[in-house]
Every structure is written in C-alpha cells, then in structure tokens.
Amino acid sequence: MKVTGEIPQDLNGVYLRNTENPLFESIGRYHPFDGDGMIHMMSFCDGEVEYRNRFVQTDGFRAEVDAGQALWAGLAEPPSRSLREGKCARGRMKDASSTDIVVHAGVAVSSFYQCGDLYRLNPHTLDDLGKETWGGAFPSAGVSAHTKVDEHTGELLFFNYQTSAPFMHYGVVSADRQLVHYVPIELPGARLPHDMAFTPNYSILNDCPLFWDPELIHRGIYATRYYRDMPMRIGIIPRFGASQDVRWFECRSTFVLHWINAWEDGDEVVLDGYFEDDPSPRVATDSTLEARMFRFLDLHSMKSRPYRWRFNLRTGAVTEGYLSDTITEFGMINQANAGLPYRYVYSVVPTRGMFTFDGLIKHDVRTGREEVLMFGDGVVGSETVVAPKPDAVDEDDAWLITFTSDVPNDVSHCVVYDAKALNAGAVATVQLPERISSGTHACWAATSR
Ligand SMILES: [Fe+2]
C-alpha cells in the first residue's frame, strides 16, 4: 500500500470498522441498514500497516451465499416479503451483524442493531471464531447494537429488547467471558433502544418515546413512530443490580441514538449524549420513499446536538441542557476515560441529507471549544477512533484514525491524525487496495499481532 507521511512508530494495535455491504440484489427496496456486515481491519505495528476486510460469517450470510440470492427483505419492506423465517426483535430479518464492533477479552465481537447474535473474529486475521455464547450460558435473546467494554475491569455490559414483556434485559459478562449477571428490565411496551452508557457503579438504560406503533405490531406491521408528548425515561441500575433496583428519571422528550460518556459526581450521575430536537422530521405526503427513509438518517433534519443530563440519585432531580449548538453525532472518546470525567469527544460532521460523514469535530466539553477538520470534497469518513500514545499525559495525547472514501476519485484511505494537532492535517495516509463503502461504527484495540 502507498503511504504518504509517516506511520507513527508508537502506534500499535488494530483499527476495526463494521458496516453494511450488500452482496445480493435486495428483495424489493433496499435500505442503507440492510447490507451484510463487513469488517475492515488496519493493524499498526512498529511503523508498518496491514489491511484486511472480510464479511462476518453470519448464518444469514452463509444461507444467502448457498442460495445465490437474497432470502430476507430489508427494513423498507414488510417482514412478510422475506423468503425465510428469521430472528431479531422485528422477526423475519437477516441478522447481518453489521452494526458495531468491539474487542472483548482479546477477540473482536460484531453486533446487530435489531438484537442479533454476536459473532467472534480474530481481530488481526478476521478469521471467523463462531458465535459468542459466553460459555453457553446466554439465552438466544440477542444483543442490541452497542455493547460496552469497561477497560478498567475488563467487563462487557449489554442489553437487548423484545416485543413481549418484560421487553428488555440487561447483563454483565466478566473479563474471562462468563455471563455473570442477566436480569429482566420491565418497560411499558416494545421499545427501540440503541445504545447504553456506564459509570464504575451504574449502567444507564433508556426508554425513548420513539418505537413501533404497538397497535400494529400484532398485525406484522412495524411502523416506527415518535410520541412527542411522552418524556424520555432514563433507567439507572447498579452494575450488578436486580430488576427492582432500576431508578427511572423522566426527561425532556427526544430520541438518543448514541451516548458519549457518563460519570459519577457526588450524588449525581452525569450523562452526555446527542439530543435530537426532532427525532421524526416531517416530510411531504407526496415525497419519495428515499426521502421518507432518510428522514430518520439525516442528522441535520433531526438536529442532533451534544447534550448533558444530570440525575440526582438522592433527590430524584434532573437537570439537562445543550453542550453545543453544532449538529453532530457518533462521538468517540479516549476509552481510558469511559465511565469517568472526560474532556474531549470526537464527533462527526454529517453530510446534509445523507448518512455519511464529511469531517470530524473535536469538542472540548470543559471549555466549549470546537475544532473542525473536513476530509475534502466528496470524501466521507468513518467513526474516528482514539488511540492513546504510550507515554500519554493529557487525554488528547493520542492518534485519531479513520477510513475515508473519496467517491469522485474512487479511492479509499486510512488516515491518521494527531489529536493535539488537527490543524496540521494527516500525519499518515495509507491508500487501500480498493475503495470501500462509507461506514460508521469502529473501535480501536491496543493488541499486538
Ligand atoms: Fe449505533
């Protein structure tokens, strides 16, 4: 691969990115969330890099490869159009394991937003290591989009959701991959939570008022609606708490796709995330299907902005407000600060009307200062991960890494920036063998080959 600039000698580990890559022509209409999960891997070792990509070897992917065609209809079609049964929260869907990727106990684990199985991969070779069952103890209820790995304890925290009571479960997996906690979380009905947050002592779940119309689910119609008169509820549970230990707090109505971080401050749990002013932007009744689909994907229409909630566990009081007026989402932090007070989050500059990222923003949540770096005309990036330097003193003594896709020039790169010197531009740019799709969720793991 052609390298421009110099790959830092002290950057050692793997950058992994998931995202949807459709292999076969879709049944009916294609939604951007339908494609098969593909992991892109760039490993860094003593100034050298290695790149691989591989489809996640899900049951659904293998069945479609065997059949030579798509067997499951996607989000834009009714589940009844699928040719096979399927699982996941909505039913009759392909579990594409295409949403997120984390590294837990030295193994990469991919996940699916609609509560699919977790698939294990070698983080360097991307070899398929089969499904994660946590010692065979995990019931086949699936896991939601985002699991959380607490670097300080090695534990993995997760939740899932269903269309029947109790509608949610929450669990903890130990550093040696044993399911050590799994409890039902009672919700008023079927919900669509996407992400969670944690502090050393608490896990933070949510009940946002954007969910499938409950009157239609039993008819097999999964119509997402935003109930703007209902509050958002945040559930705070001790990490090993029982179902009845959840404390629910009511907040201003919204839908939160991703949280940034959380920490404990005296009697309060502080939670940062992206508040959507309008989770369900209205479109004209005669608008195209594409326009109707993208209203749930265009962060500019939803007006997604950094926001802070404070929950007082002693008094029950909630205070909340914006951290910034800038439209953004998909925040990454130095994982050493996950669950603890932090200063910097690196979020994306969303493309207007699309589900791609034109640049990145470094927010200083202490001072409000923001630095913006744009990838260039027609160039879109991925979630930018934070790789701390070995001798780091400050939180932003780190490298930032992203995959970019230059659509006009049909080429992709892996780009490394110095988090402290964004204005200086790329430190190293590695040209990939082929252009790759635009993408979202990614992670960094300081593991050696
Ligand atoms: Fe996500």
Residues whose N, C-alpha, C, O or C-beta is under 5 A from the ligand:
A	BS01	LIG	A145
